[in-house]
Amino acid sequence: MKNIIITGTSRGIGYELALEFAAAGHQVLALSRKIPQTLLENKNISCLSVDLSKESELQKVTDFLATSWQKVDAVVHNAGALLLKPFEETTQIDFETIYKVNVFGVANLTRICLPFLQKGSHVVTISSMGGIQGSLKFSGLAAYSSSKGAVITLSELLAEEYKEQGIAFNVLALGSVNTEMLQEAFPGYEAPLSAAAMAHYIYDFTLTGNTYYNGKVLEVSSTNP
């Protein structure tokens, strides 16, 4: 059984993913600002209330890993912040707010996990089709989609930097999934995939994808958006 860190577990894909790993007997560290009662009650899930936009709050994760786990088999960077706003109205503060979660949060959590990662560990970053160069883009998502492009490049760089240690870094660029975040961006749109269905795909990829991939970006999308 493996030790898995998952961010953004208060709802949607992250919530379903935490439950699936726990049901299979893995140990999960669930990170989110709000903690669902169902996760707190699960014996295989440890929950920490963490705001990823604040680097100082990640000390909670360092303390937990040093005292409870000592090793991390996989990290799933699932948390994301979304802003739907015309570019001409998007301020630097808006960009910073999105990047603090979607980019800096990923970088900071990865850095503090490095001492606990080992040969065979897998770091999976959940990006978006909006972050893929040449993909269909949507108005109002300049901050969000550009941040998702940034973590793609970050993951590619980390894969190269840590390949000698046997730590794999990969990205899943997701298309539309029926989540609250999707409804915030595209009100009324019905995506063909449920959060639970996508979580199952990510579950399998987290456990096995590093056998086949490192430094890769896989597009997981059957529709637009």
Secondary structure by P-SEA (a helix, b strand, c coil): cbbbbbccccccaaaaaaaaaaaabbbbbcccccccccccccccbbbbbccccccccaaaaaaaaacccccccbbbcccccccccccccccaaaaaaaaacccaaaaaaaaaacccccccbbbbbbbcccccccccccccaaaaaaaaaaaaaaaaaaaaacccccbbbbbbbccccccaaaaaacccccccccaaaaaaaaaaaaaccccccccbbbbbccccc
